């Protein structure tokens, strides 16, 4: 296969939805017992029928996660660089048509934010921005990574989709991983959620992980925005994407995140409500299907859910998050991308993880060892 589009076009949304609805409990049990699982086993584990086996799936998830990752939780925090954005997205507080305060961090402000994060014990930082190429393009990101590299052992980015050569430049600067979300794989309605801007190009975004892989990035993270369309169908396509990428770019690591649609200024209400038990089923399905996949849980989720998921599949968590540029130190009133749910501090999250019998890990990677 030349790229994921070749795989994607072999499947139809409505066909996958029908298959999910027709899965039986017997199908689920066969998939649970199969040694080498495929995306089609993942489909069975996602199905409504699989909810009847959730207790067994949770026990298997716990055992598989401890076997592969031990009793550890990697902690990180996002650092929002800018809320400028040239896209109109109906679900995002940064949307171009949302007439609220915009901000892009200066070098001085960036280092002030970094100082606060360091005081929290953060060593893994995720740089996030809206999609505005002229204001926050590759030169801006290169400069930010150069400034931050001496202070953090691991730098990830979640920014607009870039070209392969641009990812290579950022890789050379020391970017360890790139997160990019398709938001929804439902091509027929994708344009309704993204009516204006570069993000409205479905196939350019779909090809982004291929460009990341060809650029040699160490790790890439995928996910869908849970609440836009049927979470089961979207998640099947996301797993199909990960399966393709792992085979094509086998030197890279992979992670999956679960952004549920959260309140933000001027956005739509979720079209599909995903309950906590649904999210637990989804996490279990991913872990049982793919033992090597890193599973990240953000502060979008509430305290109770995050407390319990520590021992049920999570390998990484954000903590103490601010989702607006300058939110840690210099501008606490600027526009947020979304509201956080778990507002506990990094210290409180570390304590919670320890009380659950797990080790909170602040640093497990140093770029000097990667050959960068």
C-alpha positions, 0 to 999 in steps of 0.5 A, spaced: 500 500 500 502 506 498 498 510 503 492 509 508 487 512 503 488 505 499 486 501 505 481 506 507 477 506 500 476 498 501 471 500 507 464 503 507 462 507 513 455 504 513 457 497 512 462 497 518 456 500 522 451 494 520 457 489 521 458 492 529 450 491 530 450 484 527 456 482 532 454 476 537 456 475 544 459 468 541 463 472 536 466 477 541 468 471 545 472 468 539 476 474 538 477 474 546 480 467 545 484 469 539 492 469 540 493 474 534 488 479 533 486 483 527 482 490 526 476 485 525 477 482 532 477 489 534 471 491 531 467 485 535 470 488 541 467 495 540 460 492 538 454 493 543 454 485 544 461 486 547 458 490 553 456 484 556 463 481 556 466 488 559 468 485 566 472 480 563 475 485 558 477 489 564 480 484 567 484 482 561 486 489 560 489 490 566 493 484 566 495 485 559 497 493 561 501 490 567 505 485 563 507 490 557 508 497 561 508 495 568 505 499 574 507 505 571 503 512 568 507 517 564 505 524 566 505 530 561 502 537 560 500 541 554 503 548 553 499 552 548 503 556 544 497 560 540 490 560 539 490 563 533 486 559 527 484 560 520 479 554 520 472 554 522 471 548 526 464 547 529 466 544 535 472 548 537 473 554 541 479 556 537 474 556 531 476 562 526 469 565 527 469 565 534 470 573 536 474 572 542 481 574 545 487 571 541 494 570 543 500 567 541 506 567 546 512 571 545 519 568 547 519 571 554 512 568 555 514 561 552 519 561 557 515 563 563 510 558 561 516 553 561 518 555 568 511 554 571 511 547 568 518 545 570 516 547 577 510 542 577 516 537 575 514 536 568 519 533 563 514 531 558 511 537 554 506 537 549 506 543 544 499 545 542 497 551 537 491 553 533 492 552 525 495 558 523 501 557 518 503 565 517 502 566 525 505 560 528 508 556 522 514 551 522 519 557 523 515 559 530 515 551 532 523 550 530 524 556 535 520 554 540 523 547 540 530 550 540 528 554 546 525 549 550 529 543 549 534 544 554 529 544 559 525 538 557 527 531 556 521 530 551 517 534 546 511 532 543 507 537 538 500 537 536 499 543 531 496 543 524 498 538 519 505 539 515 509 537 509 514 531 510 520 535 509 517 540 515 516 534 519 523 532 518 526 539 520 522 539 526 525 532 528 532 534 527 530 540 532 528 534 537 521 533 536 520 526 539 512 525 537 507 528 533 499 528 535 494 528 529 487 527 530 482 525 524 476 528 528 472 523 524 473 518 518 466 519 516 468 523 509 461 524 507 459 529 513 467 531 515 466 538 511 460 539 515 464 540 521 470 543 517 466 548 513 472 553 512 480 552 512 485 548 510 482 543 515 476 542 510 481 537 506 479 530 508 484 527 504 490 531 506 489 530 513 488 523 512 495 522 509 498 526 515 500 520 519 504 517 512 508 524 512 510 523 519 512 516 518 516 517 512 519 523 516 522 518 521 518 521 527 519 517 533 512 516 535 505 518 533 499 519 536 492 518 533 485 519 535 478 521 533 473 526 537 468 522 540 461 525 540 461 528 533 459 521 529 458 514 532 464 512 536 464 505 534 465 506 527 470 512 528 474 508 532 474 502 528 477 506 522 482 509 527 484 502 529 485 500 522 489 506 521 494 504 526 494 497 524 496 500 517 501 505 520 504 500 525 506 495 519 508 501 514 512 505 519 515 499 524 520 503 527 515 508 530 511 507 536 504 509 537 499 512 542 491 513 542 488 518 545 480 519 547 478 526 546 471 526 548 467 533 546 467 538 551 464 544 552 468 550 549 466 557 547 461 557 541 461 550 539 456 545 538 453 540 542 455 532 541 451 529 536 453 522 540 453 521 547 459 517 550 458 514 557 463 512 561 462 505 560 463 506 553 469 509 554 472 504 558 469 498 553 473 502 548 480 502 552 479 495 553 478 494 546 484 497 544 488 494 549 486 487 548 487 488 540 494 491 541 498 490 547 504 495 545 499 501 544 500 507 548 494 509 551 493 516 553 488 520 558 487 527 558 484 532 563 478 532 559 475 526 563 473 527 570 476 525 576 472 519 578 474 516 571 481 518 571 482 515 578 479 508 576 483 508 569 490 508 572 489 500 573 485 499 567 489 500 561 492 507 561 499 508 560 500 516 560 496 522 563 496 529 562 495 533 569 494 540 571 493 542 564 491 549 561 488 549 554 489 557 553 496 560 551 499 563 557 494 559 562 500 557 567 503 564 568 502 570 563 495 570 560 489 566 564 484 570 561 485 568 553 481 563 549 481 556 551 480 550 546 476 547 551 474 546 558 478 541 563 474 536 567 479 534 572 483 540 575 487 537 580 494 539 580 500 535 578 502 533 585 495 531 587 495 526 580 502 524 582 499 522 589 493 519 586 497 514 582 501 512 588 495 511 592 493 506 586 499 502 587 502 505 581 509 509 579 508 516 576 513 517 571 516 524 570 521 522 565 523 516 561 526 519 555 532 523 553 533 525 546 541 524 547 540 517 547 535 517 540 541 519 536 538 526 534 
